[in-house]
Amino acid sequence: MAPAGNAAPVEPGQVAMAAKMFLLVLLQTLIQYPQMVGDGLDEVTRLRMELREKLLDREMTRLLQELEQSSLEHSVRAWGALLWAALQQGDFWALAGVLGLLLWLWFIRSRRSRQPDNNGWEEGAGDGGGGGNEGEENRDAIGQEVNNGDAIEGEDHDAVNEVEEDDVIPHNLRWLLEEHIQWPVQDLEEGSEMTTFLMDTFVTIIREILSNSSYPVPQRAIGVGSAFEGWSPREEDVVYSVLVPLNPPPGHTFHLEMDTTGQLPGRNFFICVEPVCTCPREQQDDNVLCPLHHPEEEQRRNKEPNFLNTFCTGSYLDVEKTARWFYQLVRAVWPALPQSHSWQIVLLPSSRCCKFKLTRGRQSLTVEVLFGVQVSNSDIYVSSQHTEALFTPSTVWPETYAVAEMKFFRIIANQAPRNSWHLKCLQLLARALLGIGFTTYTLKTIVMHLLNTVPLSGWRMTHFLQRLEDTMEYLHGSLEEKRLDHFVVGNRTFPQEILLPPDVKTAEPPNLFHRLAQDPAAHTQAMREYQELWGRIERIVVYGQ
């Protein structure tokens, strides 16, 4: 007797592993499969078990669909080889394990096939997807499925939503999602307003002090980052980030030069500082000297440090020198602010930004001030933020899309139903990432792609679990493809009201997973962390941990 086909020889360890796999699957199912709930269990435990059943049902469906999409020929050869090896070795238990696993999978599959397609959570729910082109098709299909099953229009939109939620999610499960999961303890909107008012006061006083000087001219701060978008990866100690655009001082101009060395990820720039002729102004005002034609005389008369010597390395604006200058300004201006009478300030160390913490009793507010230069007349800036590299030269200013992304979330907030859960979805995903290699920006990018695809009517609480699943499917497909496109750069469907430079619109989207494509070990680790992330999400949703 010989095994069918040209199957590769099977080692004894593979046969034993098949038997162990069957026992593990059986044991895991017995442990995890929801049992009948008795009257003696408390309400929260019962709700957790009910919600866990839903999550397990979704995961089992996804796994079975992946099995169906795998090569049938490969599966037959693999199982045939295992059976043949077990017969040759006379290992009864290994043979029983292989046959038992096949029987168990057939039983689960036949049981699923007799169940209706709608699992009780959402009509038109998307199927699980694999990687490669199929993963891309599944991601593109998400919006179409919601379009078909979830779009609700009309004057009674909110009322219809409430009725639909009562129909689809029982009231007790809604309570578990709304009250049992710990959402951020700080009021992000209040903190954002306080930060905006504080920075407006700072910049107003600084501009008065620096008027007609040879220092950069700070503009009004722009709130960016998660806190100003309405979510935060932290439950406490939220960091409020602001971007302070800088204009060149009189007699100088900023010219952006792209870094073409390719040594740093992303799009990076140098800010070349060039003196410009102010001779016509010099003729009208005896106190003004042209920095281009009279640089030394101008410096002697102004009794101020030369701008190029103070803020630049060579002829390029230096991030670290700019940050040190702003720290000095904050320390000098703080006593003049009204907030100084009731708040205490502590300056925190940072080389590429100005970071400080305000405290008043038990209240605290941590602010991170980034510096930037606007690209043309757009919502794109080059900023002082760090790059992904271990070391970022002090003359390198990475291109930042934080302002455009903040405005995107603002547009979504204005257009979404009042009971939209898109921010809570992002909040929960960010919370689950603690200690895992994925960055919050990775999941934020995926959620933005989905927000741009799935109708906003599909982000209510009734769709919460489905959107979590969509996000994880998108992540899984991107991991298998080793590619995740940037959301802003090269996105032809980006909202037109957000201004992008032409080269940003037409550029090839950077691959946020470029490292995984170059490092097989990193890709293997990322796939393991994907499974760990799924487990954490389940624990948070079911147990609020």
Disulfide bonds with the S-S distance in Angstrom:
none
